[in-house]
Amino acid sequence: MPPITRPDPPGLTRLVEWYRGAARDLPWRRAAFHDDHGAWGTLVSEFMLQQTPVNRVIPHLEAWLARWPTARSLAAATPAEVLQQWANLGYPRRALWLHRAAVEITERHDGVVPRDVEALLQLSGIGDYTARAVAVFAYGDRHPVVDTNTRRVLARAVEGRSQPGPPSRHDLELMESLLPPSDDDAATLNAAAMELGATVCVSRAPRCERCPLVDVCAWVGDGRPDTGDTRRRQATFEGSDRQARGAALRALRDAAPDAVPMLAVLADWPDPLQRDRALDSLIADGLAEADGELLSLPR
C-alpha cells in the first residue's frame, strides 16, 4: 500500500473555493431541505443516490418525502407500498432496507435518525459511506466521507493512479489525513471532493483543464499514465437476470394490490430458465411473496 501523502494545502484551499462557486444546486444541499427534513431527508437521499444518477433521484426523493416525511411514517407503511413508491428507481432492495431502517430508527431511537456513526452502521442497508455521510452532512460532524467519485480524486491527485482500486479502509484513512481540523471546513472538503469527481475528475474523460488541483495532481504531474483498472465490471443489463427481475417486479407493481398467477409473470420471456431464476430470487430477497400458485408484492 503506498504511503499517504498530503497535497499542498493551497490546492485543498482552491478545491474548497472552487466548490463554493461551482457546486450544483441539488435539493439536499439547500438549507431549506435540512430545515424541512433534517437527518431523515439526508438518509433517504443517500439511499436513493447509491448507484443511481442524480437526475433520476430528485423527483423520486421529493415524492418520497412528501409521502413519508419522517422515519415513523415510513415505518408504518407496508413493504408493498414502499416498493410501489420506489417505482423504477432501480436496485429495489434498497427500498426494503430503507423501510427496515425506518422501523429500527422508530423502535431503537424514538424516531430520530442517530448521529453516532456506530449507531448508524447498525441500521439496515447502511455501510461506511452512508453512515458517515449522514453524520457529516446532516449533523455537521467531522468524519471522512468517501464515495466512488472521492476515491477517483484521491487516486489521481494524491496517489498518481488513473483509476482507484477496490474500496478499502485505506480510502477512509487517506481522506481523514486530508481533512482540515474545523468541522465545517471538513464537511465542505468532503463535499468538494465528491463534486470534483462527479463533474470534472470523471472516469473516462477527465476535464483536467477545469480542475482546481491540476498543478498539484500527482497523476497529471506524471503525464496522466494508464496505471490499469482493477475495479469489478458490472454485467451488461440487456438480457441479464437483473433485467428479468426488473420486468417481473414491474408486473407485480402494476397488478398490486392483486396477486398474479405465477405462470403469467413474464409468460413471454424468451428464456424460461432465466425467468424462473428471476422469480425465485425476488422471493428469496423479500421483494415478492408466493402464495401457492400466486405471486404478489410482499404484504
Phi and psi in degrees as a GROMACS rama.xvg file:
@    title "Ramachandran Plot"
@    xaxis  label "Phi"
@    yaxis  label "Psi"
@TYPE xy
-66.7839  150.954  PRO-2
-65.8528  150.604  PRO-3
-78.1902  124.307  ILE-4
-122.989  151.565  THR-5
-107.19  127.067  ARG-6
-61.281  162.972  PRO-7
-56.3863  132.366  ASP-8
-50.8629  -36.8694  PRO-9
-57.8043  -33.4141  PRO-10
-64.155  -41.3772  GLY-11
-67.0852  -37.7744  LEU-12
-62.4138  -43.145  THR-13
-64.2479  -36.0482  ARG-14
-62.2477  -43.5785  LEU-15
-65.4091  -42.4501  VAL-16
-64.5498  -39.9674  GLU-17
-60.6255  -44.7273  TRP-18
-61.6193  -42.5609  TYR-19
-63.0213  -24.7416  ARG-20
-100.579  -21.2283  GLY-21
-116.625  -5.92538  ALA-22
-61.6218  139.659  ALA-23
-66.3645  147.814  ARG-24
-85.2828  92.0281  ASP-25
-107.445  145.73  LEU-26
-52.8832  -44.0776  PRO-27
-73.5457  -2.96529  TRP-28
-97.5171  -4.12264  ARG-29
-88.9868  144.076  ARG-30
-60.7933  -37.782  ALA-31
-63.2664  -34.4451  ALA-32
-62.0703  -45.115  PHE-33
-70.033  -35.1416  HIS-34
-63.4001  -38.8053  ASP-35
-80.9796  -37.5738  ASP-36
-120.056  -15.5542  HIS-37
57.754  -150.334  GLY-38
-66.3737  -26.9258  ALA-39
-61.8823  -43.237  TRP-40
-62.4924  -40.15  GLY-41
-63.3997  -43.5237  THR-42
-62.2057  -46.1111  LEU-43
-61.8767  -44.635  VAL-44
-61.501  -39.8309  SER-45
-68.5237  -37.1209  GLU-46
-60.5317  -45.7831  PHE-47
-69.9119  -29.7236  MET-48
-79.9235  -9.64164  LEU-49
-64.4948  114.461  GLN-50
60.4938  24.6297  GLN-51
-134.557  132.254  THR-52
-62.3902  148.774  PRO-53
-56.3862  -44.1373  VAL-54
-65.2161  -24.9446  ASN-55
-79.5418  -30.1646  ARG-56
-74.0876  -40.6595  VAL-57
-53.7967  -52.1176  ILE-58
-65.1602  -35.4631  PRO-59
-66.2936  -40.4844  HIS-60
-62.5597  -45.8141  LEU-61
-62.6084  -42.724  GLU-62
-67.7907  -38.9329  ALA-63
-63.2327  -48.495  TRP-64
-71.7474  -25.3892  LEU-65
-68.7676  -34.8082  ALA-66
-83.7707  -41.1138  ARG-67
-128.694  81.2181  TRP-68
-75.8051  -7.14765  PRO-69
-139.189  164.706  THR-70
-62.9934  -38.8467  ALA-71
-60.4316  -41.9315  ARG-72
-66.49  -39.1041  SER-73
-69.7356  -37.5664  LEU-74
-59.614  -29.1205  ALA-75
-81.4665  -8.851  ALA-76
-78.9129  163.237  ALA-77
-91.2926  155.823  THR-78
-55.8231  -36.0434  PRO-79
-63.335  -43.5541  ALA-80
-61.9848  -39.3006  GLU-81
-65.1506  -44.8536  VAL-82
-68.4609  -34.3009  LEU-83
-65.8269  -41.9551  GLN-84
-68.3228  -33.4131  GLN-85
-63.385  -31.6815  TRP-86
54.4688  -125.733  ALA-87
-102.127  28.3301  ASN-88
-68.5599  -21.4276  LEU-89
94.7108  157.888  GLY-90
46.2556  63.4462  TYR-91
-66.201  -15.6401  PRO-92
-59.3963  -26.0721  ARG-93
-59.3368  -35.8587  ARG-94
-63.7711  -43.9474  ALA-95
-67.6274  -38.2305  LEU-96
-63.4266  -41.6803  TRP-97
-63.7925  -40.2443  LEU-98
-62.528  -45.2854  HIS-99
-63.6682  -39.8331  ARG-100
-61.215  -39.2763  ALA-101
-62.8954  -41.0581  ALA-102
-62.8854  -44.0244  VAL-103
-65.0177  -40.252  GLU-104
-63.2856  -40.4761  ILE-105
-66.7055  -43.8708  THR-106
-80.4777  -35.3913  GLU-107
-97.5566  -27.7706  ARG-108
-126.341  21.8246  HIS-109
55.6051  34.6205  ASP-110
82.727  2.9549  GLY-111
-105.841  126.109  VAL-112
-59.6216  124.809  VAL-113
-66.3744  156.034  PRO-114
-94.6042  -32.4954  ARG-115
-70.5365  132.318  ASP-116
-60.0652  -42.8901  VAL-117
-64.321  -38.0058  GLU-118
-66.9302  -38.6469  ALA-119
-64.5102  -38.4808  LEU-120
-66.3024  -17.9685  LEU-121
-82.7183  -7.64188  GLN-122
-84.5149  150.511  LEU-123
-60.8698  136.979  SER-124
76.8289  7.77089  GLY-125
-111.525  125.444  ILE-126
-115.037  -165.259  GLY-127
-55.5248  -45.854  ASP-128
-65.1896  -53.5552  TYR-129
-62.6601  -41.8364  THR-130
-59.7729  -45.8083  ALA-131
-73.5737  -33.4019  ARG-132
-62.1796  -42.4328  ALA-133
-65.9536  -45.534  VAL-134
-62.1116  -35.7793  ALA-135
-84.4149  -53.6341  VAL-136
-83.0701  -21.0831  PHE-137
-96.6686  -39.2312  ALA-138
-109.181  -10.7058  TYR-139
78.3478  18.7024  GLY-140
-80.5018  164.95  ASP-141
-98.7301  107.584  ARG-142
-147.882  153.809  HIS-143
-75.0741  134.81  PRO-144
-119.214  117.456  VAL-145
-127.549  112.047  VAL-146
-110.51  -172.185  ASP-147
-59.8205  -40.4043  THR-148
-66.4606  -42.6194  ASN-149
-62.5477  -42.4733  THR-150
-61.3389  -35.7685  ARG-151
-68.9506  -41.0931  ARG-152
-62.4223  -45.1601  VAL-153
-62.9562  -43.575  LEU-154
-58.667  -43.2567  ALA-155
-81.2207  -55.1008  ARG-156
-67.3843  -37.1857  ALA-157
-99.9111  -41.9981  VAL-158
-106.747  -4.07596  GLU-159
71.9301  25.0176  GLY-160
-106.527  147.639  ARG-161
-74.6295  -27.3429  SER-162
-142.578  150.028  GLN-163
-72.6082  158.599  PRO-164
-84.7804  -169.128  GLY-165
-60.5047  149.675  PRO-166
-56.9609  142.893  PRO-167
-155.361  170.658  SER-168
-62.4917  -24.9496  ARG-169
-57.5413  -34.9895  HIS-170
-60.0236  -45.9403  ASP-171
-65.6835  -41.694  LEU-172
-63.8118  -40.4748  GLU-173
-65.568  -46.0769  LEU-174
-64.6117  -38.9473  MET-175
-58.4081  -39.0142  GLU-176
-67.2102  -18.7312  SER-177
-96.5313  -16.1563  LEU-178
-69.9932  135.639  LEU-179
-69.9012  161.812  PRO-180
-67.5364  -30.717  PRO-181
-70.4165  136.441  SER-182
-59.6725  -44.7399  ASP-183
-64.2898  -45.189  ASP-184
-65.475  -37.7842  ASP-185
-64.8355  -41.9216  ALA-186
-62.3974  -41.4024  ALA-187
-66.011  -40.0306  THR-188
-65.9407  -39.9679  LEU-189
-56.7095  -49.394  ASN-190
-65.0461  -38.2934  ALA-191
-65.5117  -41.8437  ALA-192
-64.5252  -40.5525  ALA-193
-63.6385  -43.969  MET-194
-66.0431  -39.0586  GLU-195
-61.9113  -44.3253  LEU-196
-66.6931  -30.7775  GLY-197
-79.0119  -28.6837  ALA-198
-120.126  -22.3594  THR-199
-124.136  -55.832  VAL-200
-86.4871  56.2563  CYS-201
-77.0719  168.114  VAL-202
-67.2507  -51.8958  SER-203
-93.3486  -33.2004  ARG-204
-139.024  71.9481  ALA-205
-59.8755  140.516  PRO-206
-97.1058  68.596  ARG-207
-60.4782  -29.4065  CYS-208
-65.8527  -17.9302  GLU-209
-101.403  1.43224  ARG-210
-87.5135  130.048  CYS-211
-71.2483  -10.9483  PRO-212
-102.943  9.64337  LEU-213
-58.8124  -35.1155  VAL-214
-85.0116  -5.99095  ASP-215
-120.313  7.80232  VAL-216
-78.0419  123.047  CYS-217
-63.4047  -37.2214  ALA-218
-68.2034  -45.4506  TRP-219
-63.0177  -42.3597  VAL-220
-60.8005  -29.451  GLY-221
-87.9795  2.69568  ASP-222
92.2767  19.5677  GLY-223
54.1937  55.4185  ARG-224
-70.6637  152.903  PRO-225
-85.2796  104.907  ASP-226
-97.7525  11.0236  THR-227
93.5071  167.536  GLY-228
-141.082  108.914  ASP-229
-100.659  8.83676  THR-230
-69.5015  147.499  ARG-231
-72.1378  133.082  ARG-232
-85.3989  137.45  ARG-233
-81.3848  139.1  GLN-234
-64.3938  151.327  ALA-235
-59.3879  136.455  THR-236
-71.5056  -43.2888  PHE-237
-61.3118  122.35  GLU-238
81.9555  5.06682  GLY-239
-88.8266  166.404  SER-240
-60.1497  -33.9076  ASP-241
-63.6407  -38.7035  ARG-242
-64.7688  -41.7858  GLN-243
-63.9742  -41.4495  ALA-244
-61.2057  -44.1862  ARG-245
-62.6009  -40.9675  GLY-246
-66.8159  -40.0381  ALA-247
-66.8649  -41.9799  ALA-248
-66.8102  -36.0038  LEU-249
-63.127  -39.7381  ARG-250
-63.8423  -38.4237  ALA-251
-70.3827  -36.9866  LEU-252
-65.0021  -41.6126  ARG-253
-64.1468  -32.9865  ASP-254
-85.0322  -20.2178  ALA-255
-57.3968  143.009  ALA-256
-85.9471  4.83566  PRO-257
-76.9433  154.748  ASP-258
-87.8081  161.217  ALA-259
-123  137.917  VAL-260
-55.8102  130.37  PRO-261
-56.6978  -37.896  MET-262
-69.6662  -16.0731  LEU-263
-87.5791  -15.8666  ALA-264
-76.4403  118.343  VAL-265
57.5966  39.7417  LEU-266
-59.1791  -29.342  ALA-267
-98.6197  10.2764  ASP-268
-62.0932  134.654  TRP-269
-67.2564  -21.919  PRO-270
-118.386  99.7491  ASP-271
-60.0653  -35.9154  PRO-272
-67.0273  -39.722  LEU-273
-65.9896  -40.6656  GLN-274
-57.9594  -46.7513  ARG-275
-64.8371  -38.8689  ASP-276
-61.9672  -41.1052  ARG-277
-62.9248  -46.5651  ALA-278
-65.7323  -42.5894  LEU-279
-61.608  -40.3849  ASP-280
-70.7739  -34.8788  SER-281
-62.9135  -41.9971  LEU-282
-65.6121  -44.8257  ILE-283
-62.8278  -34.0677  ALA-284
-85.5168  -0.162333  ASP-285
78.1203  13.9355  GLY-286
-90.1888  -11.5176  LEU-287
-145.097  159.396  ALA-288
-132.166  126.681  GLU-289
-98.1125  137.38  ALA-290
-134.846  94.2568  ASP-291
64.6086  -121.096  GLY-292
-95.2582  8.8371  GLU-293
-106.679  150.47  LEU-294
-131.932  140.091  LEU-295
-149.558  171.926  SER-296
-63.7961  151.989  LEU-297
-61.3962  139.188  PRO-298
